[in-house]
Amino acid sequence: MKRITVAPRPDWQSEMARIGFNYHSIDGNYWQEDACYVFTESQIDLLEDATNTLHHMYVQAVAHVVKTGDYARLGIDDIAAKQIEDSFGRQAPSLYGRFDLCFDGINPPKLYEYNADTPTALFEASVAQWYWLQAQGGILRGADQFNSIHERLLVEFESLKPMLGHDTLYLTAVSDSIEDLTTTQYLQDVAIQAGLQTDYIDIGNIGYRMSDGQFTDLNDNIIHHLFKLYPWEWLLAEEFGQHIASSNIHLIEPAYKLLMSNKALLTVLWEMFPNHPNLLAASLNPNDISTNVVKKPFFSREGANISLTHANQTLSTHGQYGQEGYVYQESKPLPKFSNNQGQDVFAVIGSWIIGHSAAGIGIREDSTLITKDTSLFVPHAFI
């Protein structure tokens, strides 16, 4: 695994805008056109195998919690538990998820967490870096990329046809977020390519009809099927969240993804699969982990409210999370590389699950060991 310098396309900004990647320079410097990470085929095989293994372990962990009813210590209340059990019992369709992995190219990939409910950085992983690779020559001529995300999404959307029938698949997000909006509109475009009837609606415009307990669009049409780029724990905490179970709306991602995305489940994984080569020790008791520890809220996002202590040094981030509780995970620092300016950067691998199997990776890098919403995206290839 190497980080190498490559020549940026002279007009790369306009090329990215042409394909719909409108936040390529958000915060001034997001997409990195002048570098890439290079893997060997065997390293890609390791990542793919680890991703599939971890997803199957998560399914087993959810089944264990559903069987035992061990929700309380994970911060899951009765309303959420009922939704989780219902969706898991009928194996409600799941579209995608992203594992954040620590991998140095040599040792087994280690799991940091599973972004199973509302993962972003999808468009750049699926489309942007693929177009970038097709335009690259020089030392990358003939290289490949671990990236079948788009094709696999097509398959998953096509598999929804029997469930949807003649109904519309609505897709929703907070439209004020350009990243969430682009991700959701990209998924809508894939769904259209798969032959589905779709409509986008801002989540703030979804109505609730008191007369029959149904959720509706702005024309008072009932929403039967909805993809939501909006966290389950936020949804259930809001005024009309309690009515989801009594309506006939089917949500993607399903409610059991709330449990998968809960970082407290890392504790269950470690209890079920102790010393697994792809796991880091995790506990709800801080005394169970050594002095090298990462403290994470159950439901934090984008690196918020993280405290990382390693080799007697502590790094912390701020945010709005933590009231729900914390999980304590063994610290495993990200591999360190040098960027084109000779500065240290740390790279995390986002490994995508589409449906129920691995489909590709995207890489984020930061000048610190905690990956945040301001971290940069760097494309990859394998040779």
N, C-alpha and C positions, 0 to 999 in steps of 0.2 A: 504494500500500500504506500503510494508516494503522492506527494503534491508537486505538480510540475507547472511551469509557466508555459502558456500558449498565447498565440497572437490573437487579440480580439478582432472581430470583424469591424471594419471602418464604420459601418452603418448599423451596428448591432442594436442601438436603441430603437431605430425605426423598424427594424426587423421584428423585435420583440413586441412593439406596439401593434404591428400588422397582424400578429397571431393572437392578440388580445391580452398580452402580458403587460397590463397598464401600470403595475406597481413595481416594475423592474428596478427603479431607482428610489423607492420609498425610503425615507430617512436619508436620502442622498447617495446611498451606496449599498444596495441589497444584492442584486445579481452580480456575480463575479465572472466577467467574460475573459479575464486574462490568466486564468488558472484552471486546473482540474485535478481531481484525484484519480489515480490510475491503479487498477487492481489486476490481479491475475485471475484466470478462469477458476482456479481452485479456491481462491479467496471468495469469489462470488458464490461458489457452491456452498462454502461454509456459512455465508450469510443467509442464503436461501434455506438451507437445512435448519439453521437455528431459528429463523423466523417461523417456519412451519411448526417446528417443535414447540416453540413458545405459545403459538396460537392454540395448539391442541391442549397444552397444559392449562391455558386460561379457560378453555371450555370445561375441562375437568374441574377446575377450581370453582367455576360458577355452579356446576352440577353439585359439587360438595356443599356449597353454601345453601343452595336451594333445598337440598336433602336435609341438612341439619338445622336450617333456620337460623344460622349464625349471623344475623344481620346487625344486631345492636352494636357490637364492638367495631363494626365497619362504618358506623354512622348512617345506617340505612333505616328509615322509619317504616311503619307498617304499610303506608300508602305506596311507597316506592317498592317495597318487598313484593306486594301483590302484583304490581306491574311487571316486575322482573320475573316472577314465577310464571305469570301468564304468557309472556312473550317467549321465555325460554322453553316452556312446555310445548308450545306449538311451533317452536323453531322458526320464529318470525324472520323474514329475510333481513340479512345484514349486507351492506354494500361494501364498506371499507374500514380500514383502521391503519394505524402507523405505530410500529415499535421504535422507540429510541434506544439505540444500541451503542455500547462502547466496544470498539474493535480496532486493534492495532495491526491487523494483517497477519498476525502470528498466533496469538492466543484465542481461545474460543470467545465469540461475541458474548458480551454481558448485557443483560437487560437493565435499563434504567426505569422505564415505565412504558405503558401501553396507552396511546392516545386512541381509544377505541370508539369514542362517541362523536367528537367534533374535530377530527384532525384537519389541519390546513397544510400549506406548502405542497398541495396536490398538483395544481396546474404546472408549477415550475418543475416538479419531478416527472410528471407524465409527458407534457408537451414541450415546455421551453428547453429543457436540456436535450431532448431528442432532436428538435430542430437545430440546436447548436451543434450537436455531433454530426448531423448530416452536412453541415456547412464547413466542418473542420477538415483540413488536409494536413500536410506536413507530417509530424511525428505521430499523429493520430489517424492517419489514413489506414483504413481497414479495421479500425478498432470497433468494438461492439459496446453495448450498454445493457446493464441489467434493468430492463424497462419494458414490460408488457402491460403497463398499467392501463393504457387507453383501450387496448384490445380486450383486456379482461373485464373492464367496466362495461363494455358493449355486451359481453356475454351475460353479465349479471343483470343488466337492465332488460335484456331480452327474456331472461328467466322470470321476470315479473309479469309478463303478459298474461299468463293464466289467472293470476291473482287480480290484476287490474281490470280485465275484461275490456269494456268500452269506457271505463272511468278515466278521468284525468289524473295524472300524477302531478301534484303540486310540489313546488320546491320553495323553501323559505330560508331567509337569513336576515340579519340586521343589515339593511342596505347601506347604512352609513359607513360600514367597514368595507373598504375596497377589496381587501383580501378575501373576506367572507363572501362578498358579492361575486367576485370573479370565480372563486371556487364553486359556488352554487350554480352560477350561470354556465360554467364549464360542464358540470354534471348534467345540467339541463340539456346542453347541446349534445352530449353523448346519448342521453335518453332519447332525444329526437332522432339521432342517427340509428338508434335501435328500433325505431318505429313506434315509440310511445307518444301518446297525446299528453302534452305538458302545459304547465302555466307557472310563472313565478309570482310570488306574492310576498311583500315585506311582512315580517312576522308581526309587526305592529298593526297590520291591516286585517289580520285574521279575526273573524267575529265569532261570537258564541250565541246561538239562538236558544233563548230560554224556553220557548214553547215546546221544543222536542229534544233539547239537549245535544244539538249538533254544532260542529264548527263549520263556518261558512266563509266564502270569499266576499269580495266587495259587491258582487251581484246577488248575494244571498244563496249561491249554489253551495250545496253540502260538499265539504272536503272529506272524501273517503280515504285518500292515500296521500301522505305528506312526507317528503324528505325535509328534514330540519337540520340546518347547521346552527344549532342552538343547544346548549347543554341541558341534559335531562334534569339535573339537580336545580337549575334555574327554572325550568318549565314547571316542575312540580311545586316549587315554592311560590309561584305566582297565583293570582286570584282564580283563574279558571283551570289551573293545573289539576285540581281535584276532580274535574269533570271528564278528563281524558278517558278514564276507565269505563265510564258509563255511556260514552259516545261510541259511534262505530268507526272512529278514525283509526287508521293503521299508520304508525310512524316508523320511519327509517331515519336514523338507526333505532332498532328496537330497545326496549327498556333494559334488557339484560346487559346492554352495552354500558349502562350507567354503572353497573357493578364491575365490569371489566376495566372501565376507565378510572375507577376508584383506586388510588394508590395504596389504600389499606389492604387491598387484595394481594399485594406483594408479600404480606405476612402469611396469608393462607398458602400462597405458592411455596414459600420457603418451608412451611410446616408439612406440606404434602410431598415436596420434592427437595429434601434437604441436601445441600452440597451439590446440587445439579450444576454442571459446568457452565450453563448459560444464565444462572441466577446469582444474585448477590444476597447475602444474608439480610433479612428484614424482620422487624419486630415492631409492635406497638409500645414496647417497653424500652426506653432509651438505654437502660442498664444492660440490655442484652447485646448491644453492639459495642465494639471497641471504640477507642478514641477517634478513629477515622470513620466519620459518620456523616450521612446526609439526612437532614430533617426536612420532610416534605408534608405539606397539607394534603389531606385526602383528595381534594378536588382542585388543586392549583393548576394554572395554565401559564404557558409562555415563560416559564422559569420564575414565576412570582413567589414570594414568601419562602424561598429556599435558603437553608443554612447548610453550608458545606465545610466540614472541618477535616483537614488532612495534614499530617506532618506538623501538627501544632499551629496551623494557620487556618483562619476561618474567613469564609467569604459568604456574604448574605445579600439577599435581594428583598425588596419591599413589594407590597401589594395588598389586596383586599381579602385574601384567603386565610384560613387557619382556624376559624371558629369551630369547624366540624371535627378537628382533631389532627394529629400528626402521625406519620409513620417514620421509622428510623431505619435507614438502609446503609449497609456497608459502603464506604467510599471507595470508588474505583475511578481514578482520574482519567479523563479523556487523553488520547495520544496527542502529543505536541508536534506541530509542524512550524515551518517558517513561511510567512507570506512573501510576496514579491518585494516588500520593503524591508525584509529581514526581521520582521517582528514575529513574536511567538503567537500562534493561533492554535485553537483546540477544536477538533472536528468530531461531531456526533453524526451517526448514521441513522436516518429515518428509513426504516424498512417497511414497505407497504404490504398489507394484506388486502386482497380484493376477493370478496366472497369469503372463502375460508382457506386461501393459500397465498403464498408469497408471490409478489408480482414486480418488484423493483425497489430501488432505493433513491433517496435524495440526501444530500449532505449539507449540513449547516455548520458554520464555524464562527468562533467568537474569540476575543482576546482574553477571555476569562474561562474558567472551568464550568461556568453555568451558562447554558444556552438560553437565550432570551428572545423576545419578539424582535429585537434589533439585530439579532445574529444574521450573518450573511449566508447566502446560498451559493454553493460551488458545484458545478456539474461534475460528472464522473464518466469514466470509460473503463473497459477492461480489454486487455490484450492477451 
